Amino acid sequence: MNTYDAIAARRSIRKFKSESLPEDAMETILKAATLAPSGKNRQPWQFYVVGEDKRNEMIDIMRDALAAWKERGEDTGSAKWTTDIMETAPATVFVINPDGVDPWEPHTVDQQFQELVDTQSIGAAIQNMLLAAQDLGIGSLWICDVLYAITELKTWLGAQGELIAAVSFGIPDEAPSARPRKPMDEVVRTV
């Protein structure tokens, strides 16, 4: 599959089959992530892979954190639904910026600039994972709802830094249609 076709065909998968991933799939996906470009070649990422054997612990942490948010009267949006999806995925990868700090911590202007660059670099690494998975016939879901459990998940993972996102992977059990896109003349300006 050529790159443009992979980009055009990729979908966010929210229903996974119960089967495990092919043996070397995660290694290929993670290798693709590490090949992403990064600002000043900092490679500001660490990947924590949670497989089927630890999935229930991960889900319990997510559910407990969401319950705490609800007890405080906070809205957690679609996070419960996302947690239900994660529960069916054979693998979830948490992406951490080891040099980042949590959003509620004080940041100098230099730290803010560096984290913007690092987050863009991490976005490229995540996109590489999604496209590698697509090429392997594996479904993926880029998840930001894990941010409701930042502290709890980082403690459980033994991770330091800033939790940026997670991506769940599995054999797709759905084939969603393409989502609508804004027209090119609405998003592109030639100067």
C-alpha beads as a LAMMPS data file, in Angstrom:
LAMMPS data file: protein, C-alpha beads

191 atoms
190 bonds

1 atom types
1 bond types

-500.0 500.0 xlo xhi
-500.0 500.0 ylo yhi
-500.0 500.0 zlo zhi

Masses

1 110.0

Atoms # bond

1 1 1 0.000 0.000 0.000
2 1 1 1.454 3.398 -0.871
3 1 1 1.608 6.128 1.738
4 1 1 -1.244 8.262 0.395
5 1 1 -3.541 5.212 0.160
6 1 1 -2.687 4.285 3.767
7 1 1 -3.493 7.825 4.901
8 1 1 -6.788 7.847 2.979
9 1 1 -7.826 4.375 4.176
10 1 1 -6.969 4.759 7.880
11 1 1 -9.926 4.977 10.249
12 1 1 -10.329 5.227 14.012
13 1 1 -11.420 1.755 15.076
14 1 1 -13.686 1.414 18.085
15 1 1 -14.573 -2.281 17.789
16 1 1 -11.856 -4.906 17.930
17 1 1 -12.025 -8.668 17.470
18 1 1 -11.079 -10.763 20.483
19 1 1 -8.018 -12.255 18.764
20 1 1 -4.462 -11.283 19.688
21 1 1 -2.200 -9.237 17.458
22 1 1 0.261 -11.000 15.141
23 1 1 3.516 -11.739 16.960
24 1 1 5.818 -9.050 15.540
25 1 1 3.161 -6.407 14.895
26 1 1 3.847 -4.186 17.915
27 1 1 7.575 -4.231 17.238
28 1 1 6.962 -3.018 13.676
29 1 1 4.499 -0.352 14.855
30 1 1 6.863 0.931 17.554
31 1 1 9.824 0.951 15.182
32 1 1 7.768 3.150 12.832
33 1 1 7.103 5.510 15.761
34 1 1 10.809 5.894 16.473
35 1 1 11.472 6.824 12.828
36 1 1 9.329 9.972 13.114
37 1 1 10.972 13.360 12.694
38 1 1 11.475 15.377 15.848
39 1 1 12.540 18.917 16.635
40 1 1 16.354 19.029 16.871
41 1 1 16.222 15.201 16.755
42 1 1 15.312 15.179 20.470
43 1 1 13.117 12.082 20.026
44 1 1 11.035 13.162 23.048
45 1 1 9.093 9.954 23.496
46 1 1 8.819 6.834 25.539
47 1 1 6.304 4.113 24.760
48 1 1 4.698 1.926 27.422
49 1 1 2.946 -1.108 25.944
50 1 1 0.103 -2.639 27.929
51 1 1 -0.829 -6.085 26.673
52 1 1 -3.722 -8.374 27.382
53 1 1 -2.187 -9.664 30.630
54 1 1 -2.252 -6.180 32.249
55 1 1 -5.270 -4.754 30.436
56 1 1 -7.697 -5.283 33.340
57 1 1 -5.415 -3.358 35.734
58 1 1 -5.249 -0.476 33.237
59 1 1 -9.040 -0.457 32.864
60 1 1 -9.566 -0.485 36.645
61 1 1 -7.279 2.547 36.966
62 1 1 -9.174 4.378 34.245
63 1 1 -12.567 3.581 35.775
64 1 1 -11.479 4.571 39.290
65 1 1 -10.089 7.897 38.018
66 1 1 -13.282 8.629 36.081
67 1 1 -15.373 7.831 39.158
68 1 1 -13.305 10.321 41.174
69 1 1 -13.906 13.015 38.533
70 1 1 -17.644 12.322 38.612
71 1 1 -17.703 12.450 42.437
72 1 1 -16.298 15.988 42.164
73 1 1 -19.123 16.850 39.761
74 1 1 -16.796 17.058 36.740
75 1 1 -17.875 16.065 33.230
76 1 1 -15.690 13.361 31.687
77 1 1 -17.231 13.511 28.229
78 1 1 -16.707 10.339 26.210
79 1 1 -14.031 8.902 28.522
80 1 1 -16.229 6.041 29.792
81 1 1 -16.968 4.943 26.225
82 1 1 -13.283 5.191 25.358
83 1 1 -12.394 3.070 28.398
84 1 1 -14.889 0.431 27.237
85 1 1 -13.158 0.410 23.830
86 1 1 -9.704 0.108 25.434
87 1 1 -10.989 -2.903 27.364
88 1 1 -11.463 -4.795 24.091
89 1 1 -8.093 -3.894 22.506
90 1 1 -5.277 -6.454 22.760
91 1 1 -2.667 -3.699 23.163
92 1 1 -2.594 -0.079 24.265
93 1 1 0.506 2.082 23.981
94 1 1 0.915 5.046 26.315
95 1 1 3.068 7.834 24.899
96 1 1 5.067 9.854 27.408
97 1 1 7.279 12.915 26.939
98 1 1 9.926 12.090 29.578
99 1 1 11.087 15.726 29.678
100 1 1 7.584 17.214 29.866
101 1 1 5.770 18.334 32.996
102 1 1 2.111 17.966 33.864
103 1 1 -0.119 20.764 32.520
104 1 1 -0.978 22.092 35.992
105 1 1 2.708 22.491 36.945
106 1 1 4.365 25.889 36.409
107 1 1 6.148 26.268 33.053
108 1 1 8.737 28.806 31.996
109 1 1 8.306 30.293 28.535
110 1 1 11.240 28.163 27.332
111 1 1 9.538 25.019 28.732
112 1 1 6.287 25.939 27.000
113 1 1 8.048 26.384 23.659
114 1 1 9.988 23.136 24.090
115 1 1 6.837 21.209 25.000
116 1 1 5.048 22.586 21.938
117 1 1 7.877 21.316 19.734
118 1 1 8.005 17.990 21.602
119 1 1 4.241 17.492 21.360
120 1 1 4.360 18.102 17.612
121 1 1 7.176 15.556 17.344
122 1 1 5.190 13.052 19.387
123 1 1 2.181 13.657 17.117
124 1 1 4.359 12.604 14.175
125 1 1 5.413 9.453 16.060
126 1 1 1.785 8.598 16.806
127 1 1 0.788 9.154 13.171
128 1 1 3.617 6.811 12.123
129 1 1 2.191 4.163 14.478
130 1 1 -1.286 4.588 13.011
131 1 1 -0.016 4.273 9.438
132 1 1 2.201 1.267 10.218
133 1 1 -0.789 -0.429 11.848
134 1 1 -2.935 0.366 8.802
135 1 1 -0.306 -1.193 6.546
136 1 1 -0.375 -4.367 8.705
137 1 1 -4.189 -4.578 8.653
138 1 1 -4.375 -3.630 12.341
139 1 1 -6.928 -1.157 13.632
140 1 1 -5.996 1.727 15.890
141 1 1 -7.596 4.389 18.045
142 1 1 -5.680 7.516 19.113
143 1 1 -6.910 8.316 22.632
144 1 1 -6.695 11.503 24.664
145 1 1 -9.359 10.554 27.225
146 1 1 -6.566 8.913 29.265
147 1 1 -5.733 12.433 30.431
148 1 1 -8.466 12.029 33.056
149 1 1 -6.154 9.531 34.761
150 1 1 -2.761 11.205 34.180
151 1 1 -1.364 10.813 37.679
152 1 1 -2.808 7.361 38.315
153 1 1 -1.617 5.925 34.991
154 1 1 1.866 7.423 35.249
155 1 1 2.241 5.998 38.755
156 1 1 1.061 2.567 37.594
157 1 1 3.377 2.637 34.571
158 1 1 6.314 3.908 36.619
159 1 1 6.631 6.767 34.121
160 1 1 8.098 10.220 34.631
161 1 1 7.240 13.218 32.477
162 1 1 4.077 14.203 30.639
163 1 1 1.463 11.715 29.470
164 1 1 0.547 12.881 25.968
165 1 1 -1.856 10.217 24.685
166 1 1 -2.492 6.520 24.218
167 1 1 -3.189 4.402 21.169
168 1 1 -5.129 1.138 21.289
169 1 1 -4.469 -1.543 18.673
170 1 1 -6.345 -4.650 17.577
171 1 1 -7.815 -6.550 14.676
172 1 1 -10.708 -4.382 13.418
173 1 1 -14.242 -5.664 13.910
174 1 1 -15.755 -2.797 11.940
175 1 1 -15.096 -0.880 8.744
176 1 1 -16.246 2.691 9.354
177 1 1 -16.872 5.054 6.472
178 1 1 -14.661 8.074 5.994
179 1 1 -15.583 10.997 8.231
180 1 1 -16.466 14.281 6.539
181 1 1 -13.582 16.650 5.904
182 1 1 -13.668 20.401 5.556
183 1 1 -13.292 21.548 1.954
184 1 1 -9.779 22.490 0.847
185 1 1 -10.768 26.111 0.165
186 1 1 -11.826 26.406 3.813
187 1 1 -8.531 25.180 5.291
188 1 1 -5.867 26.172 2.745
189 1 1 -4.686 29.700 2.082
190 1 1 -2.062 30.560 -0.499
191 1 1 -0.111 33.666 0.433

Bonds

1 1 1 2
2 1 2 3
3 1 3 4
4 1 4 5
5 1 5 6
6 1 6 7
7 1 7 8
8 1 8 9
9 1 9 10
10 1 10 11
11 1 11 12
12 1 12 13
13 1 13 14
14 1 14 15
15 1 15 16
16 1 16 17
17 1 17 18
18 1 18 19
19 1 19 20
20 1 20 21
21 1 21 22
22 1 22 23
23 1 23 24
24 1 24 25
25 1 25 26
26 1 26 27
27 1 27 28
28 1 28 29
29 1 29 30
30 1 30 31
31 1 31 32
32 1 32 33
33 1 33 34
34 1 34 35
35 1 35 36
36 1 36 37
37 1 37 38
38 1 38 39
39 1 39 40
40 1 40 41
41 1 41 42
42 1 42 43
43 1 43 44
44 1 44 45
45 1 45 46
46 1 46 47
47 1 47 48
48 1 48 49
49 1 49 50
50 1 50 51
51 1 51 52
52 1 52 53
53 1 53 54
54 1 54 55
55 1 55 56
56 1 56 57
57 1 57 58
58 1 58 59
59 1 59 60
60 1 60 61
61 1 61 62
62 1 62 63
63 1 63 64
64 1 64 65
65 1 65 66
66 1 66 67
67 1 67 68
68 1 68 69
69 1 69 70
70 1 70 71
71 1 71 72
72 1 72 73
73 1 73 74
74 1 74 75
75 1 75 76
76 1 76 77
77 1 77 78
78 1 78 79
79 1 79 80
80 1 80 81
81 1 81 82
82 1 82 83
83 1 83 84
84 1 84 85
85 1 85 86
86 1 86 87
87 1 87 88
88 1 88 89
89 1 89 90
90 1 90 91
91 1 91 92
92 1 92 93
93 1 93 94
94 1 94 95
95 1 95 96
96 1 96 97
97 1 97 98
98 1 98 99
99 1 99 100
100 1 100 101
101 1 101 102
102 1 102 103
103 1 103 104
104 1 104 105
105 1 105 106
106 1 106 107
107 1 107 108
108 1 108 109
109 1 109 110
110 1 110 111
111 1 111 112
112 1 112 113
113 1 113 114
114 1 114 115
115 1 115 116
116 1 116 117
117 1 117 118
118 1 118 119
119 1 119 120
120 1 120 121
121 1 121 122
122 1 122 123
123 1 123 124
124 1 124 125
125 1 125 126
126 1 126 127
127 1 127 128
128 1 128 129
129 1 129 130
130 1 130 131
131 1 131 132
132 1 132 133
133 1 133 134
134 1 134 135
135 1 135 136
136 1 136 137
137 1 137 138
138 1 138 139
139 1 139 140
140 1 140 141
141 1 141 142
142 1 142 143
143 1 143 144
144 1 144 145
145 1 145 146
146 1 146 147
147 1 147 148
148 1 148 149
149 1 149 150
150 1 150 151
151 1 151 152
152 1 152 153
153 1 153 154
154 1 154 155
155 1 155 156
156 1 156 157
157 1 157 158
158 1 158 159
159 1 159 160
160 1 160 161
161 1 161 162
162 1 162 163
163 1 163 164
164 1 164 165
165 1 165 166
166 1 166 167
167 1 167 168
168 1 168 169
169 1 169 170
170 1 170 171
171 1 171 172
172 1 172 173
173 1 173 174
174 1 174 175
175 1 175 176
176 1 176 177
177 1 177 178
178 1 178 179
179 1 179 180
180 1 180 181
181 1 181 182
182 1 182 183
183 1 183 184
184 1 184 185
185 1 185 186
186 1 186 187
187 1 187 188
188 1 188 189
189 1 189 190
190 1 190 191
